[in-house]
Amino acid sequence: MSSSRPRAGILVTGTEVLTGIISDRNGPWLSQQLAALGVDVVVIEVVGDRPGELLHALERMAADELALVVTSGGLGPTADDLTAEVVGRFAGREMVLDVQLEQRIAEILKPLMARWHGVDPEAVRASNRKQAVIPQGATVLEPVGTAPGLVVEPAAADGTGERARSGRADTAAAGAGDAAGPTVVVLPGPPRELQEMWPAAVETDAFRRAIAGAPEYRQRIVRLFGIPESEIAATLRAAPQAGVALDGLEITTCLRRGEIEIATRFDPAIAERYEALIEFIGQRHAGNLFSRDGSTIDQQVAELLRGMMIAVAESCTGGLMAARLTELPGSSAYFAGGIVAYSNEAKTALVGVEPVLIERHGAVSGEVAAALASGARERFSASVGVGITGIAGPGGGSEEKPVGLVCFSVAGPGQGYLTRSAKLPGDRADVRDRSTTVALHLVARALRGERD
Amino acid sequence: MSSSRPRAGILVTGTEVLTGIISDRNGPWLSQQLAALGVDVVVIEVVGDRPGELLHALERMAADELALVVTSGGLGPTADDLTAEVVGRFAGREMVLDVQLEQRIAEILKPLMARWHGVDPEAVRASNRKQAVIPQGATVLEPVGTAPGLVVEPAAADGTGERARSGRADTAAAGAGDAAGPTVVVLPGPPRELQEMWPAAVETDAFRRAIAGAPEYRQRIVRLFGIPESEIAATLRAAPQAGVALDGLEITTCLRRGEIEIATRFDPAIAERYEALIEFIGQRHAGNLFSRDGSTIDQQVAELLRGMMIAVAESCTGGLMAARLTELPGSSAYFAGGIVAYSNEAKTALVGVEPVLIERHGAVSGEVAAALASGARERFSASVGVGITGIAGPGGGSEEKPVGLVCFSVAGPGQGYLTRSAKLPGDRADVRDRSTTVALHLVARALRGERD
């Protein structure tokens, strides 16, 4: 299936990404966008700001005969931002100052300069002028921040710049033979700018030419909770034997925040085959397959809460449960509030947990989790209360109550509780994060009527 | 400088990473570890699970004459986990079952199987046996999860497996000429497993041989807050003119969570040159350079709080401020607790904000932020209280109070307040996250004695 699809590479530039100072958010995002357009992304590559490395990476991608390369980063005002220039050289196009673009960037900078005190305007203007120097004949994507994006076809593709092309050193794109080389989409590094600019890039004629022939293509995601990944592997192995054909389905399973996500990509013509697979998974893992439409547990809880309010009293998660419940826009419609009761005193004074409960069962216990849940519900006059208490580590564990032990309780809606505890794997950050996933699943079950 | 250092590539495998379903945490982490060892990381590459792509990527890295390749992922129990086998083929080594390793993995699986209900033990054993099949002569790294890691030298390097090597298709490593090709370190995909296994990999003889000749190497980080990146660019341009030489300093600047991070790598022999640069930056940006030793604002606040307790009442950040204050182990020594007061009712009932304040100034106002700060401080009997209220968006903004407007206040320690507001850029997630950075800086200033 993939052989007929246009192939693309993503080239993330920036020494700060290559050296691990920041992690790349653009590669994954671009990959999903390209897949949705029917493009086969074969590689995501991160290289530093040294121009030689960037050019070398472009040449490697040309040698692999990719139709499209999308770059992110290196469009900023500092001297190490060289992507436009290197891409121009790669495509065999001269660099020219786009005077009108320079003026538009100057307009953008005016209000920004007013925000900062003591900034030298000339320094800003000088360091930003270079953002208006672009490869001749490139399609400009209007700046979202201050940097314009570019769509740059190889010089041969539109008949311009052949002189520049023939004039360049002959090392580039050697592997591409007679092919003109990939079209390069040059995007800024900040994820928000890149994402906002993307639709304009997709709409350009140059982009459309590069991905001509991309088939319609579908990606579907289902999610499971509460089983190990090896069980899914066994199910996928068992499917063909049970008469469920998997040919043409590109299936990926991965663990994410304690859940298993199964992503499948396929030609719409074989949608029935996909449906049969999901039916098969649903039969084998009825209690675990919680999302057939790709919806997250966060979205499901928001939906289930319709018309009700939820409140949280949490300890080891330190505010992450409240933060997760307020992640989606519009969460004020169902989120009443939260209390982070880290100390025993706070559990008693702020949430009304009886000290005797803590003495008798310990702060990390189902009893205290339930008291936190009902206290949260009461204090915020909510329909549903959530209590979380546990040992995130690295210290504080004991033989009886090891690091990773977390107790969860949901009070309401209406009468009754749903209380569970789990020993979660991983380090402090993992335990805190996974706790919010476990709690959300418990909330969903309570909202569907389950009680202890 | 970099030409004398051994060069390495990082190869992240996994269709779930390539397709953007999950983002890679291993590339950045490995890059930092390798840099600390004096190794020059020239590329991080993400490829899918198709064995041909993985082999092709290894061959590209061999053609670039890298001394070392570190892979992550593809060691799991599912059929798409093929890294060990492909690396074996690449290195010219036959695959053999390590019977003792198989037994050790079986021991690891026993307690895991007890944790899950209704799992077919035979399925687990079968899908994990392949994890004990390794390239002949490879150094085994003991499993942290269930998958062993490997250090695989090219077959020529230790004299074993030459037969296998000469027998393979001749396409591999063609570009490396007579060179034996890179040593490949094969690590599991889950970040926790990879990180725990890394020290064992570094200690193997094979790894040491691969990076022989790596120079001692230093990386230092300083952090600034409250100025745009273009100002730093101007300062770096101005440095040589002011007699501050930058030769031999590899300087990277990046924006992270609203702060500017300047990372510099250099040979210890020119440490004085680095110190002169930081002195120069400190002179030009005295009020902004808050960290000369790389410490984060989180660590600084934790240090400044020594012996005091802090409490939070937050609205738009929805628990993220409390979560950030409890991120570091041992935070219970200084974090008293937090209230997420999303609704006006909660601000009044839980934190004691006077309704008249909200009516008069609006929920998003310096006055309400100060009332939240003092309410939090009082409720939790803390020395310091933090109040945050703002409009995270996407809805809820007005001309007077646009999306991104956030008001912060710190009450105490002792008398008085420090209250500020800021219009923060970005989407809902950006505004929420950056708010915690701004608040932490305000807390640090208050702890150093600043008051309105």
Interface residues (C-beta under 8 A of the other chain):
Chain A: G14 T15 E16 V17 L18 T19 G20 I21 I22 S23 D24 R25 G27 P28 W29 L30 S31 Q32 A35 V41 V42 V43 I44 E45 V46 V47 G48 D49 E53 H56 A57 R60 D64 G76 P77 T78 A79 D80 L112 W116 V119 D120 A123 V124 S127 N128 P190 R192 I221 I227 P228 E229 S230 E231 I232 A233 A234 L236 R237 E250 T252 T253 C254 L255 R256 E261 A263 R265 V312 T317 G318 G319 L320 M321 A322 A323 R324 L325 T326 E327 P329 G330 S331 S332 F335 A336 G337 G338 I339 V340 A341 Y342 S343 E345 A346 A349 L350 R379 F380 S381 G393 P394 G395 P425 G426 D427 R428 A429 D430 R432
Chain B: G14 T15 E16 V17 L18 T19 G20 I21 I22 S23 D24 R25 G27 P28 W29 L30 S31 Q32 A35 V41 V42 V43 I44 E45 V46 V47 G48 D49 E53 H56 A57 R60 D64 G76 P77 T78 A79 D80 L112 W116 V119 D120 A123 V124 S127 N128 P190 R192 Q219 I221 I227 P228 E229 S230 E231 I232 A233 A234 L236 R237 E250 T252 T253 C254 L255 R256 E261 A263 R265 V312 T317 G318 G319 L320 M321 A322 A323 L325 T326 E327 P329 G330 S331 S332 F335 A336 G337 G338 I339 V340 A341 Y342 S343 E345 A346 A349 L350 R379 F380 S381 G393 P394 G395 G426 D427 R428 A429 D430 R432
